[in-house]
Amino acid sequence: MPLGLILGLGRAMRRKRTSSLDILHPKRAPRNYYKGNNCKSTGFHTNKGGYVVVQEKLPIYVVPDLTDFKLKPYVSQCALNAKTTENAGALN
C-alpha cells in the first residue's frame, strides 16, 4: 500500500471539531473579519460616518416600584452576624 493512502485514511479518521464557533476566528479569517460578541446593534451607520440610534432597537427594562421595599439594594461583603428576634428562634 502506498504511504499516502495510509496517511489519508488516518487523517479522515481523526475527530472533527464539534463546535461551530471554533471553526472561524479572527486569526484564521480575512483581515477585515470581526466576529463580535453576540451584541445586537442599536442603530445603523450613515454614509458620512455618523451613527443613528433607532428607538425600536433599544432594550426596554421593566422595573417594579420599590418605594416601600424593606431590603436595601446594596449588600456588604463584610456582613456581620446579627441576630434579630425573627431569626433567633429559627437558628436554635
MODELLER restraints for C-alpha pairs under 7 A, 6 or more apart:
rsr = mdl.restraints
at = mdl.atoms
rsr.add(forms.Gaussian(group=physical.xy_distance, feature=features.Distance(at['CA:25:A'], at['CA:35:A']), mean=6.83, stdev=0.5))
rsr.add(forms.Gaussian(group=physical.xy_distance, feature=features.Distance(at['CA:26:A'], at['CA:33:A']), mean=6.16, stdev=0.5))
rsr.add(forms.Gaussian(group=physical.xy_distance, feature=features.Distance(at['CA:26:A'], at['CA:34:A']), mean=6.40, stdev=0.5))
rsr.add(forms.Gaussian(group=physical.xy_distance, feature=features.Distance(at['CA:26:A'], at['CA:35:A']), mean=6.75, stdev=0.5))
rsr.add(forms.Gaussian(group=physical.xy_distance, feature=features.Distance(at['CA:42:A'], at['CA:53:A']), mean=5.74, stdev=0.5))
rsr.add(forms.Gaussian(group=physical.xy_distance, feature=features.Distance(at['CA:42:A'], at['CA:54:A']), mean=6.07, stdev=0.5))
rsr.add(forms.Gaussian(group=physical.xy_distance, feature=features.Distance(at['CA:42:A'], at['CA:57:A']), mean=5.08, stdev=0.5))
rsr.add(forms.Gaussian(group=physical.xy_distance, feature=features.Distance(at['CA:42:A'], at['CA:58:A']), mean=5.71, stdev=0.5))
rsr.add(forms.Gaussian(group=physical.xy_distance, feature=features.Distance(at['CA:43:A'], at['CA:51:A']), mean=6.92, stdev=0.5))
rsr.add(forms.Gaussian(group=physical.xy_distance, feature=features.Distance(at['CA:43:A'], at['CA:52:A']), mean=5.40, stdev=0.5))
rsr.add(forms.Gaussian(group=physical.xy_distance, feature=features.Distance(at['CA:43:A'], at['CA:53:A']), mean=4.25, stdev=0.5))
rsr.add(forms.Gaussian(group=physical.xy_distance, feature=features.Distance(at['CA:43:A'], at['CA:54:A']), mean=4.88, stdev=0.5))
rsr.add(forms.Gaussian(group=physical.xy_distance, feature=features.Distance(at['CA:43:A'], at['CA:57:A']), mean=6.91, stdev=0.5))
rsr.add(forms.Gaussian(group=physical.xy_distance, feature=features.Distance(at['CA:44:A'], at['CA:51:A']), mean=5.72, stdev=0.5))
rsr.add(forms.Gaussian(group=physical.xy_distance, feature=features.Distance(at['CA:44:A'], at['CA:52:A']), mean=5.50, stdev=0.5))
rsr.add(forms.Gaussian(group=physical.xy_distance, feature=features.Distance(at['CA:44:A'], at['CA:53:A']), mean=6.81, stdev=0.5))
rsr.add(forms.Gaussian(group=physical.xy_distance, feature=features.Distance(at['CA:45:A'], at['CA:51:A']), mean=4.48, stdev=0.5))
rsr.add(forms.Gaussian(group=physical.xy_distance, feature=features.Distance(at['CA:45:A'], at['CA:52:A']), mean=6.36, stdev=0.5))
